């Protein structure tokens, strides 16, 4: 196969208007589109300037980085160079996203990839949604580091939520130490003298442990 961004016409197949994919990938993409249609779902590639939703020549890849406003690019996503699109095995999906995500394993496609909600990559070792660290040829090292930090932040946030959930459950049930503390606070508001005395005694007891 020719190098990234330099595939020949013989190596490419049009799959949607002037949008092309590598020959072997085009067969799988068309099969996916046909199967989705049987389920009443239309899967289509983004109709972008210079048909950049599918295969991208080196010239198009460079132009996208210089003039991103000319292309239908997901906000906040910097077009990679070299891009997986330059190998003819990536496509930006415009419609039928949920269907593609659900059936991605049937066509050996990872979707979505690298935080881009429209980016699908065929014939890859990385499985989207599997928990496997994402390594995408579309990203440079700086972008990959940003993704790792975003994933880490998500993990930290999930840990925080796991700590909060039991407290929320206690509040919903009306039982447990959290609810008891709220009762004491309510008591302090309704009966300041005795309520505050109770809060203070509880605090001293806690310090004594």
N, C-alpha and C positions, 0 to 999 in steps of 0.2 A: 504494500500500500504506500502511496505517496506520503510525504511528510505533512504535518499539520498545516492546514491552510492552503495546501497545494494539490488537493485531489483533482484528478482529471475528470472530464465529462464521462468517460467510460466507467469511472468508479462511483458515479452518483446516479441516483434515480429520483425523479420528481415525484413527490407524494402529495402535494397540495399547491396547485398553481405552479409558480416558479420556485417553491420551497423544495429543497433537495435533502436527502440523507444518503449515507453510504449504501451501496446496493444491498448488502446483507441486512442492514438495519432497516432499510425501507420495507423489506419483506415482513419483518416482525412488526413494524409500525402499522402497516396496512392491515395485518391480521388483527392487531389490537383494535384498530378503528372499526373493522368489520364486526368483531365480537361485541364491542360496545354498542354498536348500532342495533344488534339483536336484542339488547337490553333497553333499547329506546334512548340511548345516550349518544350524543354527538361529541366525539373527541376531535379536536382540531388544534393546529399549531398557530401561534400568534402570527398574524399577518403584519410583519414589520417592514420598515424601510429596507430595501435591497434584499428582501427575503431572509433577513438575519435570524428568523425564528428557527431555522434549521441549520444546514451547513453554512459555515462562514469562511470565506477565503481570508488569507492573511491581510489583504488590503481592507476588507470589511472589518475585521477584528480591530485593526489599528484605527480605522475611521470611527468606530463606535466609541473608542476611548477618547478620541479628540472631540467628537461631536455627539455626545450621548443624547442630546435633546432631539436629534433627528430620528432616533429609534424608539420603539415602544419598549422601553426598559423598565423593569420593576424599580420603583423609587428606592434609593439607598443601595442598589446592587451595582457595583462597578464591574463592567465587562472584563473578563479575564483575558490575559494574553501571555502565552498561547492559551486558547480556549478549547475546551472539549468539543465545541461546535466545529472547530477546525478539523477534527478527525471524522466528522460526519456521523457521529453516534449520539449527538445530543439534540434535543428539541425543546422549545419553550411552549408548553401546553397552554392553550387559551380557554378551552371549554372541556368539560368532562373530567375536571381535576379529581373530584372525589372518587370517580370510577377508576381512574388510572391508579390512584393511590391504593385502592382496595385490591386491584388485580395486578399490581406491579410484578409480583413474583412469577406470574404466569408467562411474562414476556421478558424476564431477566432485565428488568429496568428498575433503576432507583429513582424514586419520586416522592417528595421533592428533594433536591440535593443542595447542600451548602447554604441553607437558609433562604434560597430563592423559591418562592411558592409555585413558580411556573416551570422550573428547570427539571427536565427528565434526562437521565443518562442511561443508555442501553449498554448491555454487555459490560458490567462492572462488578468488582468484587465487594463493593460497599453496598450494604442493604439499608435503604432508608428506613428509619423507625426501628432498627434492630438494637440500638444502643451502641453499635460499633462506632468508633471515632471516625468522623468524616474526614476523608482526605480526597480532595477534588482537584483535578488538573486545572480547573478554571480559576483557582485561587493562587495568589502569590503568598509568600511566607507571612507578610504583614496581615493580609486578610485571613489567613488560616489561624494566626495567633488571636485575632479578634474573635473568630468563631469559637476557639477553645475557651476564651475568657467568658464569652456569652453563655456557653454550655455550663461552665463552672458556676457562673452567677445563677443560672437556672437551678442547678443542683443545690446550691446554698439556700435559695428561696424555697425549694421544695422541703428542705430540712426544717426551715423555720415554720412552714405550714404544718409539718407533721407534729411540731411541738404545740402549735396553737390549737389544732383540732380537738385534743382531749378537753381543753378548757371550754371550747365552744360546745362540745357535747355535754359538759357539766352544766353549762348555763341553760341549754335546751331541756335538760332533764330536771332541772330544779334541785339537784342534789350535788354533794361533794364540797370540798373546801372552798372552791371559788365562790360557789353560791352562798356558802355560810358567811364569807367575808362581805359579800354584797348585802346580805341581811344585816350584818353589823353596821355597815355604812348607812343603810336606810334607817336603822335604829338610831344612829348618831344624829341623823337629820331630824327625825321625829322627836327624839328625847335626848337632846344634846348632853345633858349632865351624865346620865347613866350610859348612854351610847358611847360617849368618848371614854368613859371609865373602862368599859368593856374592851374597846379597841386598844387602849393603853395596856391593860392587863394581858391581852393576847400578845402584844408586842414584847412585853417584858418576859413573858413565858417563853417566847421564841428565842430571845437572847440568852436565856438561862440554859437552853438545851446544848 
